Amino acid sequence: MASRDIETIIGALTKKHPQLRVEQLQVKHPGADDDGIWFFNHPDSEFDVQLESSFGTFPFVVETDRHDERGQATTVQEATQLVEDWLGLPAVG
């Protein structure tokens, strides 16, 4: 089975930033509630970034507590760049 886009994004980011922490929203009623939100944070950043997609596939809505902007990612490169930029991480690799 092919992996969902979110797994590819997480893999690309954690390869470049091994200390990155990723957590999927834990819902009260799995299957009934939408758990398609993933939170990204890093010890070197005071901010959080979230990617949202009901099925873990493109496109993703991207938000952060750093500012009021909302983004949209339609590729792995867009998603990883937004997460890195909004967490203030260097774009390594």
C-alpha positions in Angstrom: 0.0 0.0 0.0 1.3 3.4 -0.9 2.0 5.8 2.0 -0.2 8.9 2.4 1.3 12.3 1.7 1.6 13.1 5.4 4.0 10.2 5.9 6.2 11.4 3.1 6.2 14.9 4.5 7.0 13.7 8.0 9.8 11.5 6.7 11.4 14.3 4.7 11.2 16.7 7.7 12.5 14.3 10.4 15.4 13.2 8.1 16.5 16.8 7.9 15.6 17.7 11.5 15.9 14.6 13.7 14.7 16.5 16.8 11.4 17.5 15.2 8.4 16.3 17.1 5.2 15.4 15.2 1.9 14.5 16.9 -1.4 13.7 15.3 -4.6 15.1 16.9 -6.0 12.6 19.3 -9.8 12.6 19.0 -12.4 11.5 21.4 -14.4 9.5 18.8 -12.1 7.9 16.2 -13.9 7.4 12.9 -16.5 10.0 13.8 -14.2 13.0 14.6 -11.7 14.3 12.1 -8.2 13.5 13.3 -6.5 14.9 10.2 -4.4 17.5 12.0 -0.7 17.0 12.6 1.3 19.3 15.0 5.0 20.0 14.4 7.3 21.5 16.9 11.1 21.6 17.5 13.1 22.3 20.7 14.9 25.2 18.8 11.5 26.9 18.1 9.0 28.6 20.3 6.3 28.1 17.7 4.1 25.2 16.5 3.0 24.5 12.9 0.0 22.4 12.0 -0.9 20.6 8.7 -4.5 19.8 8.2 -6.1 17.4 5.7 -8.9 15.0 6.6 -7.3 12.1 4.7 -3.6 12.9 5.1 -3.3 13.7 1.4 -2.8 16.9 -0.6 -3.7 19.7 -0.3 -2.9 20.6 3.3 -3.9 23.7 5.1 -0.9 25.1 7.0 -1.2 27.2 10.1 1.0 28.4 12.9 0.9 30.3 16.2 3.7 32.4 14.9 1.4 34.7 12.9 -2.1 34.8 11.5 -1.2 33.7 8.0 -2.7 30.5 6.5 -0.9 28.6 3.8 -1.7 25.8 1.5 0.7 23.0 0.5 0.1 21.0 -2.6 3.6 19.3 -2.8 6.1 17.8 -0.3 8.5 20.7 -1.0 5.8 23.3 -0.2 4.8 21.6 3.0 8.4 21.1 4.2 9.4 24.6 3.4 6.4 26.1 5.2 7.0 24.0 8.3 10.7 24.9 8.3 10.1 28.6 7.6 7.3 29.0 10.2 9.2 27.1 12.9 12.3 29.2 12.0 14.4 26.1 11.2 17.3 26.2 8.7 16.5 24.5 5.4 19.2 21.9 5.5 20.0 19.2 2.9 
